[in-house]
């Protein structure tokens, strides 16, 4: 044990030295150039893929030596006329590149061999220029020269860093200055997106000449907005779907005095109920789970876009040296790329743990378009909890609850329009909507960009 304790400080020092050297190497290699960031082609991408894509680092120039990694893909047609979308995954600590781009809304999906890319016909760059940011620092390929920053990371630092990133990125891609900007995120991005939007609005008031950002709208998917209420609703959701026993449901009701009850009695009741559930995907209660976390020797041609093991194919792909080289990632990082960094949500620095609703209401009242969407099979952030949060905002109803239609003329979900905000559900979706129903997700995104109502569904007939 003495030997282990002696080595730990030396290891930390060695890692810090490595990071410092890597940061200097990145700058010396030409970081900060749009031309240097251009991707000739991603390894394994379809030969007929015709698109402009970029990736690399934006160094924030702060005392920690933070370098944030991004992936950017231009719209497939008329990019100069299309808006800019910033996509953020949540966690806190999950990769927008590995999840958002390569599993959800980017131009490619990773096949089962962990080497081949297949075209995503529902890619959002069909209607927008899409920018994926690995945030906060330490997530994915993003890193800091001073690793001590990971101990003090929180909401405020994340929003400040994201704004600085965006301003520096716009200097690198000046043709997007003043372009309509939309910010979309999932899960814990229910914190990231409203906080970044607020930071942008405050900066535009306090230093308008320095902020060439035209924020038009934000959209939040299965967003963590009121964590205590959402965790309480988890058990109610599972009981209503016949996963949780009546006994377990009654025990929780008798033991817990409210959504904020963290007493040993309440926690014990929840733990007892949870232990009786069995193994399934809490993020999509009806989805199959992954039993083989290894890549397959043969390719499936991406026939199953909702493959439950897809994250392991992505991990294998992004850890290939030739892939890291092609995307200008820092190949000297002393750890492999991982899907999510282990930030504890309840201890994430200065997180406003009680409620994000004041942010949401202020943004909705400011004239910035706000859409909130919820997959109805997600137990982690149950649709009923988000629906109740929307009601708590106290915004006047403009158009009441109704079904909306997919392009296949099916009911895609339901929508209600409030003054300044729309809330919609997606039928048959879990926590990550574009994975489960990519066509429906694209319908919503197109309408969101255009500020148009979702298509009306045909009435039910006998």
FENVEN-V911700 format. One line per field, one symbol per residue. phi: phi as a letter, one per 30 degrees, with the letter a starting at -180 (. if undefined). psi: psi as a letter, one per 40 degrees, with the letter a starting at -180 (. if undefined). burial: I if it has 16 or more other ideal C-beta (glycine too) atoms within 10 Angstrom, else O. A space follows every 50 residues. Layout:
phi: ???
psi: ???
burial: ???
//
This chain:
phi: .ddddddedddeddddddeddddddddddjdjbdddddcdadeidedcdb acbbalccddicddidbccbbbbdddbhedccdccccbdckdjcddddce dcbbcddbbddddibccbdcdcddddbadccccdbdejchcdabdcdddd dcdaedddddddddedddddddbddcdidecbcbabhdddceddddeddd ddddddbedcbdbcdcabbbchddcbeddddddeddddddciccdddddd ddddcccldcdcdedddddddddddcdicadddadcddcdcbdcdcdcdc hhdcdcedceddddddddcdeddeddcidddcedaddbdbddddedbdhc edddacdededdddddjddbbbbbddccddbdedddeddddddidddcbd eadbcdddicddlbbbccdiabbbcbdiccdcedddbdddddeddddddd icddedddddbd
psi: ddddddddddddddddddddddddddddefiehdddehhdihheiidehg ihiiiaihhefaeefhhhiihhhiidhfdeeiihhhhhibcheihdddcd deeceieiihieeediiihhefheedeihhhhhgiihehbeiiidheddd eeiaddddddddddddddddddgeeeheihhihhiibeeedddddddddd ddddddgdeegfhghdiihhhfhhdgddddddddddddddefdhiddddd dddddheidehfidddddddddddeedihiheeheeiiiheheiiidiie ffdgdfheeddddddddeehddddddefiheehfiihidhighhdefgbf hgddieddddddddeeehhhhhihheehddgidddddddddddfiihdhi hiiiiidefihdaiihhiheihhiihhfiadgdeddgdddddddddddde fiiiiiiiihi.
burial: OOOOOOOOOOOOOOOIOOIOOIIOOIOOOOIOOOOOIOIOOIIIIOOOOO IOIIIIIIIIOIOIIIIIIIIIIIIIOOIOOIIIIIIIIIIIIIIIIIII IIIIIIIIIIIIIIIIIIOIOIIIIIIIIIIIIIIIIIIIIIIIIOIOII OOIIIOIIIIIIIIIIIOIIOIIOOIOOIIIIIIIIIIIIIIIIIIIIII IOIIOOOOOOIIIOIIIIIIIIIIIIIIIIIIIIIIIIIOOOIIOOOIIO IIOOIIOOOOIOOOOIOOIIOOIOOOIOOOIIIIIOIOOOOOOOIOOOOO OIOOIOIIIIIIIIIIIIOOOOIIOIIIIIOOIOOOIIIIIOIOIOOIOO IOIOOIIOIIIOIIOOOIIIIIIIIIIIIIIIIOIIIOIIOOIOIOOOOO OOIIIIOOOOOIIIIIIIOIIIIIIIIIIIIIIIIIIIOIIIIIIIIIIO OOOIOOIOOOOO
//
